[in-house]
């Protein structure tokens, strides 16, 4: 039986704790120079949004996790958080 529902997913990828984040460090150092004080622990990352077909939300989460682990994140140095944000909007 073919999947019957469309879901929208968000995958957030960021470097694992303990991995150097030079992009985040550069952003953090630049902020006081433009008057944005008090910001710390900046970590850069990537966000991916996409739709997929699945039988239900649990299956959508499983497939989205497989996409994240196999394609979107480098599992050696990055962690991925997958969220089903809702049903896909027709259009």
C-alpha positions in Angstrom: 0.0 0.0 0.0 1.4 3.4 -1.0 1.9 6.1 1.7 -1.3 8.2 2.0 -0.3 11.4 3.8 2.2 14.2 3.2 4.2 15.7 6.1 6.4 18.7 6.5 9.7 18.1 8.4 12.4 20.2 9.8 15.9 18.9 10.3 18.4 20.9 12.3 22.0 20.0 12.0 24.8 21.3 14.2 28.3 20.3 15.3 28.5 17.9 18.2 29.5 19.2 21.6 33.2 19.5 21.9 33.8 20.0 18.1 35.3 23.3 17.3 32.8 25.8 15.7 34.9 28.5 14.0 31.8 30.0 12.3 30.0 30.4 15.6 33.1 31.8 17.2 33.5 34.4 14.4 29.8 35.5 14.8 30.2 35.7 18.6 33.3 37.9 18.3 31.6 40.2 15.8 28.5 40.9 17.7 29.9 43.4 20.3 31.4 45.4 17.4 27.9 46.1 16.0 26.4 46.9 19.4 24.9 43.5 20.2 26.4 42.8 23.7 25.7 39.9 26.0 25.4 37.2 23.4 27.4 34.0 24.1 27.8 30.4 23.2 27.0 30.9 19.6 26.8 27.7 17.6 26.3 27.7 13.8 24.2 25.1 12.1 22.1 24.2 9.1 18.3 23.8 8.8 16.6 21.7 6.1 12.8 21.8 5.5 11.1 19.3 3.2 8.0 17.3 2.6 7.6 13.5 2.4 5.0 10.9 2.1 4.3 8.4 4.9 1.5 6.4 6.4 1.5 8.3 9.6 3.5 10.8 11.7 5.7 8.1 13.3 6.6 6.7 9.9 7.3 10.3 8.7 9.7 10.8 11.6 11.5 7.5 11.0 12.0 8.3 7.3 13.1 11.9 8.1 15.6 10.6 10.6 17.0 8.2 7.9 17.3 11.1 5.5 19.1 13.2 8.1 21.5 10.4 9.2 22.3 9.2 5.7 22.4 12.5 3.7 22.1 15.7 5.6 24.5 15.3 8.6 28.0 13.9 9.0 27.4 11.5 11.9 31.0 11.7 13.0 30.9 15.4 13.8 27.3 16.5 13.6 24.0 15.8 15.4 20.7 16.1 13.7 17.3 16.9 15.3 14.3 15.9 13.2 10.8 17.4 13.8 7.6 16.7 12.0 6.2 20.2 11.9 2.8 19.2 10.6 0.9 17.9 7.6 2.0 19.3 4.2 0.0 22.2 2.9 -1.6 21.6 -0.4 -0.7 23.9 -3.1 
